[in-house]
Amino acid sequence: MTTKQMKIVIVEDEQLALEHLELLLQRYDPSIQIVTKLASVKAAVQWFEQQTPIDLAFFDIQLADGSSFEILEQVAIACPIIFATAYQEYTLKAFKSNGIDYILKPYDFEEIEKAMTKYEQLKSSFKAQPDQQLQSIKAALQSLQSDYKKRFLVKSASQLISIKTKDISYFYHESKIVWFKHQNNKKYAVDYTLEQLQQILNPKQFFRINRKYFISIDSIEKVVSYSNSRLKLELIPPTTEEIIVSRERVNDFKLWLDA
């Protein structure tokens, strides 16, 4: 356990995950102070520019408006960082080789406890070599960013076709199947859930606007205001139903468009 009150910043854009992480940190040590909670790259950069002294930061790797790597590119952060990610373990070899800790989401107490214990053990080395630690973090994140899915192998009649991810306009859930619509207006089924797609697609390129649709930024033709503070989209290729950005995702969607 910690011997003094620890000041922590959390960068996490999923509200339920954020609340759960807070509870687990308080369970680990009730004296921990959560100084602030930040939900985007933009908000994090603005806050860390103030250079407020803190002991530790938790960064979710994949944020609505980009990767947490972009925070490190824009502002110097003089504290160790524990990363949270939903990537499979084989993807995380870069973290291990660079001596950086991570938590595999969803959060659980055992992982939090291990990460915090490691922080306590390595605290002096973090303070002694902050620049070296940040360079290791950047190298690890660059490795992760290169692992976004670039192609999908799909079946069409009796043929197998490899489709480039950049040529996909949007993914959607229909009749218990996840499909994607190609830019040429053809649709193909994929063996992924929308939740799984969120972990393997580049968040700069794709955004989940509601429970049914996960869209490419290149597919957006028009954005208009809609009832109850929501937004309505017109996509390319066009759809047969109204495409609505859910109210709880509107702010993150705007940040994503403005990134």
C-alpha positions in Angstrom: 0.0 0.0 0.0 1.1 3.6 -0.4 2.6 5.5 2.5 1.4 9.0 1.6 -1.6 10.4 -0.3 -1.0 9.8 -4.0 -2.3 12.2 -6.6 -3.6 10.5 -9.8 -5.0 11.7 -13.1 -7.2 9.4 -15.2 -7.6 9.7 -19.0 -10.6 7.5 -19.9 -13.5 8.2 -22.2 -15.8 5.4 -21.2 -17.9 6.6 -18.2 -18.7 3.1 -16.8 -15.0 2.1 -17.1 -13.9 5.3 -15.5 -16.3 4.8 -12.5 -15.1 1.2 -12.1 -11.4 2.2 -12.2 -12.1 4.9 -9.5 -13.7 2.3 -7.2 -10.8 -0.1 -7.7 -8.2 2.5 -6.9 -10.1 3.5 -3.8 -10.2 -0.1 -2.8 -6.5 -0.4 -3.2 -5.8 2.7 -1.2 -8.7 4.9 0.2 -6.2 7.9 0.5 -5.6 8.1 -3.2 -6.7 11.5 -4.6 -8.1 11.6 -8.2 -7.0 15.1 -9.2 -9.0 15.1 -12.5 -10.6 12.9 -15.0 -10.1 13.6 -18.7 -12.1 12.1 -21.6 -10.1 13.2 -24.7 -6.7 13.9 -26.2 -7.6 17.6 -26.4 -8.7 17.9 -22.8 -5.7 16.0 -21.6 -3.2 18.2 -23.5 -4.8 21.3 -22.1 -4.7 20.0 -18.6 -1.1 18.7 -18.7 0.1 22.0 -20.1 -0.6 23.5 -16.7 2.2 21.2 -15.3 0.2 20.5 -12.1 2.3 18.1 -10.0 0.9 14.5 -9.8 2.4 11.2 -9.0 0.8 8.9 -11.6 -1.5 8.9 -14.6 -3.8 6.2 -16.0 -4.2 6.5 -19.8 -6.7 4.5 -21.9 -4.9 4.0 -25.1 -7.8 4.4 -27.4 -9.8 7.6 -27.0 -12.7 9.0 -29.0 -10.6 11.7 -30.6 -7.4 9.7 -31.1 -4.7 7.7 -29.4 -3.2 8.7 -26.0 0.1 8.7 -27.8 -0.9 12.0 -29.3 -1.0 13.5 -25.8 2.7 12.7 -25.4 3.5 14.2 -28.8 2.0 17.5 -27.8 3.0 18.0 -24.1 5.7 16.9 -21.7 4.4 14.7 -18.9 6.8 14.4 -16.0 5.1 11.4 -14.3 4.9 7.7 -14.9 1.9 6.4 -16.9 0.0 3.1 -16.6 -1.8 2.3 -19.8 -5.2 0.6 -20.1 -6.0 -1.4 -23.3 -8.3 -4.0 -24.7 -5.6 -5.4 -27.0 -4.8 -9.1 -26.8 -1.7 -9.9 -24.9 0.5 -10.8 -27.9 0.1 -7.3 -29.1 1.5 -6.0 -25.9 5.1 -7.4 -26.2 6.3 -3.8 -26.8 5.2 -2.8 -23.3 7.0 -5.7 -21.7 10.2 -5.2 -23.7 10.2 -1.5 -22.7 9.5 -2.1 -19.1 6.2 -0.2 -19.1 3.2 -1.5 -17.3 -0.3 -1.9 -18.7 -3.8 -3.1 -17.6 -5.8 -5.3 -19.9 -9.4 -4.0 -19.9 -12.0 -4.5 -18.5 -10.5 -3.3 -15.2 -10.2 -5.7 -12.3 -8.7 -5.4 -8.9 -6.0 -7.9 -9.3 -4.6 -6.1 -12.3 -4.8 -2.7 -10.5 -3.0 -4.1 -7.5 -0.2 -5.6 -9.6 0.3 -2.3 -11.5 0.3 -0.2 -8.4 2.7 -2.5 -6.7 5.0 -2.3 -9.7 4.7 1.5 -9.6 5.8 1.6 -5.9 8.8 -0.6 -6.7 9.9 1.4 -9.7 9.0 4.9 -8.4 12.6 6.0 -7.9 13.7 4.9 -11.4 10.8 6.8 -12.9 11.9 10.0 -11.2 15.5 9.5 -12.1 14.9 9.0 -15.9 11.6 10.5 -17.0 12.8 11.2 -20.6 13.9 7.6 -21.1 10.6 6.4 -19.7 8.6 8.6 -22.1 10.7 7.5 -25.1 9.9 3.9 -24.2 6.2 4.7 -23.9 6.3 6.3 -27.4 8.1 3.3 -28.9 5.5 0.9 -27.4 2.6 2.9 -28.6 4.0 3.3 -32.1 4.2 -0.5 -32.2 0.6 -0.8 -31.1 -0.6 1.7 -33.7 0.9 -0.3 -36.5 -1.4 -3.3 -35.5 -4.7 -1.8 -36.6 -6.5 -4.1 -39.0 -5.6 -3.3 -42.6 -7.7 -5.9 -44.5 -10.7 -8.2 -44.1 -11.1 -11.5 -45.8 -14.7 -12.0 -46.8 -16.7 -14.5 -48.7 -18.6 -13.6 -51.9 -20.5 -16.4 -53.5 -17.9 -19.2 -53.8 -14.9 -16.8 -53.7 -12.8 -15.3 -50.9 -12.0 -11.6 -51.3 -9.5 -9.5 -49.4 -10.9 -6.0 -48.8 -8.8 -3.1 -47.7 -10.0 -1.4 -44.5 -9.6 2.0 -46.0 -12.2 1.1 -48.7 -14.9 0.3 -46.1 -17.5 3.1 -45.5 -19.2 1.7 -42.4 -20.0 -1.4 -40.4 -23.5 -2.1 -39.1 -25.4 -4.8 -37.2 -28.5 -6.3 -38.8 -30.3 -9.6 -38.3 -27.8 -10.8 -35.8 -24.9 -10.3 -38.3 -22.3 -7.6 -38.6 -21.9 -6.3 -42.1 -19.8 -3.7 -43.8 -20.6 -1.6 -46.8 -17.9 -1.1 -49.3 -17.4 2.2 -51.1 -18.8 0.6 -54.2 -22.1 -0.1 -52.3 -21.6 -3.9 -52.0 -22.0 -5.4 -48.5 -20.2 -8.2 -46.9 -20.6 -10.1 -43.6 -17.7 -10.2 -41.1 -17.1 -12.6 -38.2 -16.7 -9.8 -35.6 -18.9 -8.0 -33.2 -19.0 -4.2 -33.2 -17.2 -4.2 -29.8 -14.4 -6.3 -31.3 -14.1 -4.0 -34.2 -13.6 -1.0 -31.9 -10.4 -2.7 -30.7 -8.9 -3.5 -34.1 -9.8 -0.4 -36.2 -8.0 2.9 -36.2 -10.0 5.3 -34.0 -8.9 8.2 -36.1 -10.7 6.6 -39.1 -13.7 4.9 -37.5 -16.2 5.9 -34.8 -19.1 4.1 -33.3 -22.0 6.5 -33.5 -24.6 4.3 -31.9 -25.3 0.6 -30.9 -25.8 -0.3 -34.6 -23.3 1.7 -36.7 -19.5 2.1 -36.8 -18.6 4.5 -39.5 -15.5 5.7 -41.4 -14.9 9.5 -41.4 -14.7 9.3 -45.2 -18.3 8.0 -45.4 -19.8 11.2 -44.0 -21.5 13.4 -46.6 -23.6 15.6 -44.3 -24.2 16.3 -40.6 -27.4 18.0 -39.4 -29.0 18.8 -36.1 -31.7 16.4 -35.0 -34.2 16.1 -32.1 -33.1 15.7 -28.5 -29.6 17.1 -29.0 -28.7 14.4 -31.4 -27.2 14.5 -34.9 -28.4 13.0 -38.1 -25.9 11.8 -40.8 -26.0 11.2 -44.5 -23.5 8.6 -45.5 -21.9 7.4 -48.7 -23.1 5.0 -49.9 -26.6 6.0 -48.7 -28.6 3.9 -46.3 -32.3 3.0 -46.2 -32.7 4.1 -42.6 -32.0 7.3 -40.7 -28.5 7.4 -39.2 -28.5 9.0 -35.9 -25.6 9.8 -33.5 -26.8 8.8 -30.1 -27.1 11.7 -27.6 -24.4 10.3 -25.2 -21.9 10.1 -28.1 -22.5 13.5 -29.7 -19.8 15.4 -27.9 -17.2 12.7 -28.6 -18.3 12.5 -32.2 -17.7 16.3 -32.6 -14.3 15.9 -31.0 -13.5 13.1 -33.4 -14.5 15.2 -36.4 -12.4 18.1 -35.1 -9.3 16.1 -34.3 
